[in-house]
Amino acid sequence: MELALQYEVQESIGRHAEEAYPDECCGFLFGEDGDIRRISHVRRATNTRTENRGRRFRIDPDEYRRAEKFAVDNDLDLLGIYHSHPDHPAEPSEHDRSVALPFFSYIIVSVQGGTTSEIRSWRLNGEETFDEETITFLSKQVYATKPISK
């Protein structure tokens, strides 16, 4: 299982996690599914938890439906969820496992002292445990505006 993250996606997720610190942030992952899942778009979600926001997140069902519509409208697949772990490792908790869906990729961002320190991805397997997905971090794309002369 492999996941490819566009540079802008990686930057957006890290920035969101740092802005939400010390609370958990959360959001949606969109792209193309295949031998390698290519995550090309993210959308922030609102953590609607009222208590224990530093250890848990909740996404409103209406916001989830809007994410599904965004995927359909933009010819993308909704491939998963990202969230942060403030001052904890980028590893799924028992709570994460208990609410996970088998198809989704779950990117977890460790934020230590307000700074992103690690990004890892996980997918629930048939035995109800997580397998880590290999992440390929794609470089920032540079576009030339005119031909390069020799």
C-alpha positions as CSV (number, residue, x, y, z in Angstrom):
1,M,0.0,0.0,0.0
2,E,1.5,3.2,-1.2
3,L,0.4,6.8,-1.0
4,A,1.8,9.7,-3.0
5,L,1.3,13.2,-1.6
6,Q,1.6,16.3,-3.7
7,Y,3.9,18.9,-2.1
8,E,1.0,21.3,-1.6
9,V,-1.0,18.7,0.1
10,Q,1.8,17.9,2.6
11,E,2.3,21.6,3.3
12,S,-1.5,22.2,3.7
13,I,-1.9,19.4,6.2
14,G,1.2,20.4,8.2
15,R,0.1,24.0,8.4
16,H,-3.5,23.0,9.5
17,A,-2.1,20.8,12.2
18,E,0.2,23.6,13.5
19,E,-2.6,26.2,13.4
20,A,-5.0,23.9,15.4
21,Y,-2.4,23.0,18.0
22,P,-2.9,22.1,20.9
23,D,-6.2,20.8,19.5
24,E,-6.5,18.0,17.0
25,C,-7.2,19.1,13.4
26,C,-9.0,17.0,10.8
27,G,-9.7,17.0,7.1
28,F,-10.4,15.1,4.0
29,L,-8.1,13.5,1.4
30,F,-9.0,13.4,-2.3
31,G,-7.3,12.1,-5.4
32,E,-7.0,9.0,-7.6
33,D,-7.1,5.5,-6.4
34,G,-4.9,2.8,-8.0
35,D,-1.8,0.8,-7.3
36,I,-0.5,4.0,-5.8
37,R,-3.1,6.3,-4.2
38,R,-2.3,9.8,-5.4
39,I,-3.6,12.5,-3.0
40,S,-3.9,15.7,-4.9
41,H,-6.4,17.7,-2.9
42,V,-7.3,18.2,0.8
43,R,-10.1,20.1,2.5
44,R,-10.1,21.1,6.1
45,A,-12.9,19.9,8.3
46,T,-14.1,21.5,11.5
47,N,-13.3,19.5,14.7
48,T,-16.8,19.7,16.3
49,R,-15.8,18.1,19.6
50,T,-16.6,20.3,22.5
51,E,-14.5,18.3,25.0
52,N,-11.0,16.7,24.9
53,R,-10.2,18.4,21.6
54,G,-6.5,17.8,22.2
55,R,-7.1,14.0,22.0
56,R,-10.1,13.6,19.8
57,F,-11.8,15.0,16.7
58,R,-15.3,14.7,15.3
59,I,-16.5,15.6,11.8
60,D,-20.1,16.6,11.4
61,P,-22.1,14.3,9.1
62,D,-23.2,17.2,6.9
63,E,-19.6,18.2,6.4
64,Y,-18.8,14.6,5.4
65,R,-21.6,14.7,2.8
66,R,-20.3,18.0,1.4
67,A,-16.9,16.3,1.1
68,E,-18.5,13.4,-0.9
69,K,-20.2,15.9,-3.1
70,F,-16.9,17.8,-3.7
71,A,-15.3,14.5,-4.8
72,V,-18.1,13.8,-7.3
73,D,-18.2,17.4,-8.6
74,N,-14.5,17.4,-9.2
75,D,-14.1,13.9,-10.5
76,L,-12.0,12.8,-7.5
77,D,-12.1,9.9,-5.1
78,L,-12.6,10.6,-1.4
79,L,-9.7,8.5,-0.2
80,G,-9.4,9.2,3.5
81,I,-9.1,11.4,6.5
82,Y,-6.2,13.3,8.1
83,H,-5.9,14.4,11.6
84,S,-3.2,15.5,14.1
85,H,-1.8,14.1,17.3
86,P,-0.7,17.0,19.4
87,D,2.4,16.0,21.4
88,H,1.9,12.3,20.5
89,P,3.4,10.0,17.9
90,A,1.9,9.8,14.4
91,E,0.5,6.3,15.2
92,P,-3.2,5.3,15.4
93,S,-4.8,5.1,18.9
94,E,-7.3,2.5,19.9
95,H,-10.0,5.1,19.4
96,D,-8.7,5.7,15.9
97,R,-8.9,2.0,15.2
98,S,-12.4,1.7,16.6
99,V,-13.9,4.3,14.3
100,A,-11.8,3.6,11.1
101,L,-13.2,2.3,7.8
102,P,-11.2,-0.4,5.9
103,F,-11.0,1.5,2.6
104,F,-9.8,4.9,3.9
105,S,-6.2,6.0,4.3
106,Y,-5.7,7.8,7.6
107,I,-2.9,10.3,7.6
108,I,-1.8,11.2,11.1
109,V,0.4,14.2,11.8
110,S,2.5,14.4,14.9
111,V,2.8,18.0,16.2
112,Q,5.4,18.4,18.9
113,G,5.3,21.7,20.7
114,G,3.3,23.3,17.9
115,T,5.6,22.1,15.1
116,T,4.9,19.3,12.6
117,S,7.4,16.6,13.3
118,E,6.1,13.5,11.4
119,I,3.5,12.5,8.9
120,R,2.5,8.9,8.5
121,S,-0.4,7.0,6.9
122,W,-2.4,3.9,8.0
123,R,-5.1,1.7,6.5
124,L,-7.3,-0.7,8.4
125,N,-6.8,-4.3,7.3
126,G,-9.2,-7.3,7.5
127,E,-8.0,-8.2,11.0
128,E,-9.2,-4.8,12.3
129,T,-5.6,-3.6,12.9
130,F,-3.7,-0.9,11.0
131,D,-1.0,-1.5,8.4
132,E,1.3,1.5,7.7
133,E,1.2,2.8,4.1
134,T,4.4,3.9,2.5
135,I,4.2,7.6,1.7
136,T,6.1,9.1,-1.2
137,F,6.4,12.9,-0.8
138,L,6.4,14.5,-4.2
139,S,8.5,17.5,-4.9
140,K,7.1,21.0,-5.5
141,Q,6.4,21.3,-9.2
142,V,8.2,24.0,-11.1
143,Y,6.7,25.3,-14.3
144,A,8.6,27.3,-16.9
145,T,6.6,30.2,-18.3
146,K,8.7,30.3,-21.5
147,P,11.2,28.0,-23.2
148,I,14.6,27.7,-21.6
149,S,17.3,28.7,-24.1
150,K,20.7,27.1,-24.3
